[in-house]
Amino acid sequence: MAVTAAEAGDVVRYTQQDLEELVKTQFKAFCKLKCAECGGVANKRFSSSMSMVVIHMLDSCWCHECGRLLCEKHRYQHTCERVDQQKERNKHLTKEQLAAQLAEAEALKQQAEEQQKLEQRVAAEAAERERLQRKDKRRVLASKAKCVENFLQSITRDTDRNAARGVRVRDELCEFYTKSRRISLTLYNEYEHPTLPGLAEEDWEEVKEIYARAKELTGMFAMMEEGPLDMRNPWDPPPPAEGQDPGPGEVGF
């Protein structure tokens, strides 16, 4: 007879709080935990899911009766002392008592399933809201980066003003335009087809530095439909009292 993992050594038991904490703080480790019955990886199927969704699906991999963590195959087919004890007690019940007990258990099971579905739906809706918020933030960054790119393109095409600014400034502005075009494309691609879990913060910081330096060199600022380009974003901390954009003496472009 094959020896199961549970029979081979001490059984690791978890409380719901233990598992919730693992999902929240060590999700990758949670996905690699072993099945208490067969010793295989119990939670590999969750590795491509979000932790905020998985935290509401613990009943599918954990027996709250005995505390074992289990794979899909053994979730409802495993050694469980509490269940075995209940079976032993059931031997002494009348048919009517057993029927009433089963009906109550079924009602509780349905109630738990409905609650789980509700929690999963709430978690999925929250995840979708976060996804849409990230997408809108990426849209904001991409549109502002494109505005900076257009701003620098217009400046570099003004040969008369660039000649007056001198070769060093002209070359620096041309370099800024090349960089801004590359970053603008990167941020747009992140908006359309994200490759990062969050925002492209490094690229965005570089765009801000480029724009700040370009304004300093030219005394001009970019315009959007709603007014002068503001490199602060709605989710940024409140701006300082001074240094509002545009600054004194700057000309809109």
C-alpha positions as a printed NumPy array, in Angstrom:
array([[  0.   ,   0.   ,   0.   ],
       [  1.299,   3.44 ,  -0.899],
       [  2.141,   5.711,   2.006],
       [  0.663,   9.178,   1.779],
       [  2.474,  12.339,   2.809],
       [  0.14 ,  12.678,   5.784],
       [  1.032,   9.175,   6.972],
       [  4.762,   9.59 ,   6.348],
       [  5.285,  12.311,   8.936],
       [  3.737,  15.052,  11.029],
       [  0.772,  16.721,   9.371],
       [  1.072,  20.462,   8.848],
       [ -2.172,  22.14 ,   9.817],
       [ -3.227,  25.718,   9.092],
       [ -5.841,  28.074,  10.42 ],
       [ -7.69 ,  30.323,   8.014],
       [ -5.792,  33.279,   9.458],
       [ -2.471,  31.516,   8.732],
       [ -3.376,  31.02 ,   5.079],
       [ -4.786,  34.528,   4.622],
       [ -1.536,  35.986,   5.968],
       [  0.494,  33.776,   3.602],
       [ -1.58 ,  34.856,   0.611],
       [ -1.222,  38.531,   1.529],
       [  2.492,  38.574,   2.355],
       [  4.108,  35.483,   0.748],
       [  1.918,  34.628,  -2.219],
       [  4.638,  32.843,  -4.203],
       [  5.478,  30.668,  -1.205],
       [  1.773,  29.92 ,  -0.716],
       [  1.52 ,  28.694,  -4.326],
       [  4.372,  26.216,  -3.669],
       [  2.935,  24.621,  -0.515],
       [  2.564,  20.835,  -0.553],
       [ -0.618,  18.801,  -0.398],
       [ -0.943,  17.129,   3.01 ],
       [ -2.343,  13.985,   1.4  ],
       [ -0.136,  13.263,  -1.623],
       [  2.849,  15.587,  -1.152],
       [  2.405,  17.267,  -4.536],
       [  2.208,  21.036,  -5.048],
       [ -1.245,  21.974,  -3.801],
       [ -1.702,  25.505,  -5.11 ],
       [  0.112,  25.664,  -8.446],
       [ -3.19 ,  26.487, -10.17 ],
       [ -3.327,  29.798,  -8.279],
       [  0.084,  31.069,  -9.462],
       [ -1.394,  33.062, -12.36 ],
       [ -4.198,  34.539, -10.234],
       [ -4.178,  37.676,  -8.092],
       [ -3.784,  37.265,  -4.349],
       [ -6.852,  39.399,  -3.66 ],
       [ -8.941,  36.849,  -5.576],
       [ -7.251,  33.723,  -4.174],
       [ -7.802,  34.85 ,  -0.585],
       [-11.523,  34.238,  -1.154],
       [-10.942,  30.748,  -2.6  ],
       [ -9.208,  29.087,   0.346],
       [-12.042,  26.595,   0.829],
       [-11.063,  24.995,  -2.471],
       [ -7.636,  23.979,  -1.101],
       [ -8.041,  23.886,   2.674],
       [-10.105,  21.685,   4.988],
       [-11.42 ,  23.794,   7.833],
       [-12.242,  20.59 ,   9.743],
       [ -8.691,  19.255,  10.073],
       [ -6.581,  22.219,   8.878],
       [ -4.857,  20.362,   6.035],
       [ -3.838,  22.094,   2.819],
       [ -4.775,  19.955,  -0.17 ],
       [ -4.593,  19.747,  -3.96 ],
       [ -7.735,  19.65 ,  -6.112],
       [ -7.706,  15.835,  -6.277],
       [ -7.598,  15.36 ,  -2.507],
       [ -9.608,  18.334,  -1.272],
       [-12.64 ,  16.122,  -0.711],
       [-10.801,  12.787,  -0.606],
       [ -8.302,  12.95 ,   2.236],
       [ -7.654,  11.735,   5.756],
       [ -9.748,  13.892,   8.091],
       [-10.057,  12.968,  11.759],
       [-13.073,  15.213,  12.307],
       [-14.968,  13.64 ,   9.433],
       [-14.059,  10.131,  10.612],
       [-15.308,  10.974,  14.098],
       [-18.551,  12.296,  12.659],
       [-19.023,   9.109,  10.655],
       [-18.579,   7.081,  13.82 ],
       [-21.177,   9.179,  15.621],
       [-23.558,   8.859,  12.674],
       [-23.645,   5.091,  13.174],
       [-25.705,   5.622,  16.327],
       [-28.235,   8.053,  14.806],
       [-31.71 ,   7.112,  13.668],
       [-32.622,   7.485,  10.004],
       [-34.65 ,  10.612,  10.79 ],
       [-31.82 ,  12.207,  12.806],
       [-29.327,  11.477,  10.073],
       [-31.631,  12.935,   7.399],
       [-32.118,  16.107,   9.441],
       [-28.377,  16.397,   9.987],
       [-27.647,  15.969,   6.285],
       [-30.294,  18.551,   5.358],
       [-28.789,  21.046,   7.782],
       [-25.284,  20.361,   6.466],
       [-26.461,  20.84 ,   2.869],
       [-28.143,  24.131,   3.759],
       [-24.977,  25.365,   5.467],
       [-22.905,  24.245,   2.491],
       [-25.12 ,  26.147,   0.051],
       [-24.979,  29.216,   2.268],
       [-21.185,  29.011,   2.4  ],
       [-20.967,  28.573,  -1.38 ],
       [-23.176,  31.604,  -1.972],
       [-21.07 ,  33.65 ,   0.43 ],
       [-17.897,  32.498,  -1.318],
       [-19.31 ,  33.434,  -4.721],
       [-20.26 ,  36.848,  -3.363],
       [-16.773,  37.387,  -1.951],
       [-15.173,  36.256,  -5.215],
       [-17.379,  38.632,  -7.184],
       [-16.536,  41.53 ,  -4.862],
       [-12.818,  40.732,  -5.155],
       [-13.043,  40.461,  -8.952],
       [-14.877,  43.799,  -9.158],
       [-12.237,  45.428,  -6.952],
       [ -9.474,  43.966,  -9.131],
       [-11.195,  45.278, -12.257],
       [-11.525,  48.757, -10.736],
       [ -7.815,  48.749,  -9.935],
       [ -7.009,  47.593, -13.475],
       [ -9.079,  50.408, -14.979],
       [ -7.476,  52.954, -12.644],
       [ -4.003,  51.808, -13.718],
       [ -5.063,  51.988, -17.357],
       [ -6.319,  55.558, -16.921],
       [ -3.065,  56.544, -15.219],
       [ -1.109,  55.047, -18.125],
       [ -3.301,  57.015, -20.532],
       [ -2.488,  60.255, -18.671],
       [  1.259,  59.569, -18.764],
       [  1.174,  58.628, -22.45 ],
       [ -0.78 ,  61.748, -23.453],
       [  1.547,  64.07 , -21.528],
       [  4.64 ,  62.365, -22.928],
       [  3.22 ,  62.799, -26.432],
       [  2.624,  66.475, -25.698],
       [  6.285,  66.849, -24.647],
       [  7.376,  65.057, -27.812],
       [  5.278,  67.395, -30.004],
       [  6.564,  70.397, -28.072],
       [ 10.193,  69.454, -28.694],
       [  9.508,  68.568, -32.321],
       [  8.118,  72.057, -32.938],
       [ 11.087,  73.653, -31.2  ],
       [ 13.719,  71.667, -33.096],
       [ 12.056,  72.58 , -36.411],
       [ 12.384,  76.315, -35.674],
       [ 15.815,  76.741, -37.298],
       [ 15.98 ,  80.512, -36.827],
       [ 15.432,  80.42 , -33.073],
       [ 17.775,  77.456, -32.682],
       [ 20.49 ,  79.299, -34.561],
       [ 20.075,  82.195, -32.139],
       [ 20.272,  79.816, -29.163],
       [ 23.644,  78.45 , -30.272],
       [ 24.95 ,  75.04 , -31.305],
       [ 25.164,  73.579, -27.786],
       [ 21.546,  74.355, -26.932],
       [ 20.35 ,  73.224, -30.36 ],
       [ 22.111,  69.872, -30.011],
       [ 20.775,  69.388, -26.486],
       [ 17.214,  70.092, -27.641],
       [ 17.598,  67.674, -30.559],
       [ 18.812,  64.999, -28.149],
       [ 15.83 ,  65.682, -25.891],
       [ 13.482,  65.299, -28.846],
       [ 14.967,  61.91 , -29.75 ],
       [ 14.65 ,  60.708, -26.159],
       [ 11.13 ,  62.061, -25.741],
       [  9.968,  60.328, -28.921],
       [ 11.32 ,  56.995, -27.664],
       [  9.764,  57.397, -24.229],
       [  6.479,  58.619, -25.665],
       [  6.225,  55.442, -27.731],
       [  7.134,  53.297, -24.696],
       [  4.449,  54.904, -22.522],
       [  1.858,  54.559, -25.269],
       [  2.697,  50.869, -25.661],
       [  2.374,  50.44 , -21.898],
       [ -1.087,  51.982, -22.139],
       [ -2.197,  49.734, -24.998],
       [ -0.378,  46.526, -24.007],
       [  1.014,  46.733, -20.44 ],
       [  4.157,  44.746, -19.64 ],
       [  4.618,  46.15 , -16.116],
       [  2.385,  45.513, -13.091],
       [  2.449,  49.213, -12.258],
       [  3.417,  52.42 , -14.064],
       [  6.622,  53.044, -16.035],
       [  7.904,  55.359, -13.307],
       [ 11.513,  55.641, -14.541],
       [ 10.461,  56.641, -18.06 ],
       [  7.988,  59.143, -16.647],
       [ 10.627,  60.724, -14.405],
       [ 12.924,  61.08 , -17.429],
       [ 10.156,  62.812, -19.413],
       [  9.635,  65.272, -16.567],
       [ 13.371,  66.038, -16.416],
       [ 13.51 ,  66.531, -20.191],
       [ 10.544,  68.891, -20.167],
       [ 11.867,  70.899, -17.217],
       [ 15.249,  71.338, -18.917],
       [ 13.638,  72.202, -22.266],
       [ 11.58 ,  74.947, -20.613],
       [ 14.719,  76.267, -18.956],
       [ 16.602,  76.39 , -22.28 ],
       [ 13.808,  77.921, -24.346],
       [ 11.685,  79.955, -21.923],
       [  8.658,  78.24 , -23.474],
       [  6.094,  75.728, -22.295],
       [  3.785,  73.194, -23.953],
       [  0.051,  73.674, -24.273],
       [ -2.732,  71.112, -24.043],
       [ -6.435,  71.639, -24.734],
       [ -7.126,  72.413, -21.079],
       [ -4.187,  74.82 , -20.754],
       [ -0.446,  74.743, -20.028],
       [  0.985,  71.246, -19.664],
       [  1.112,  70.296, -15.988],
       [  3.513,  67.435, -15.281],
       [  1.871,  66.827, -11.922],
       [ -0.77 ,  64.107, -11.986],
       [ -4.081,  63.829, -10.129],
       [ -2.659,  61.032,  -7.938],
       [  0.513,  62.962,  -7.025],
       [  0.899,  64.59 ,  -3.585],
       [ -0.268,  68.234,  -3.356],
       [  2.103,  70.634,  -5.164],
       [  4.331,  73.082,  -3.271],
       [  3.126,  76.649,  -2.844],
       [  5.753,  77.973,  -5.254],
       [  7.021,  76.833,  -8.637],
       [  3.683,  76.636, -10.409],
       [  3.722,  75.827, -14.14 ],
       [  4.18 ,  77.954, -16.208],
       [  6.77 ,  80.116, -14.485],
       [  7.239,  83.864, -14.823],
       [  8.484,  85.01 , -18.189],
       [  7.688,  81.761, -19.998],
       [  5.945,  81.691, -23.362],
       [  3.357,  79.098, -24.353],
       [  3.99 ,  76.957, -27.451]])
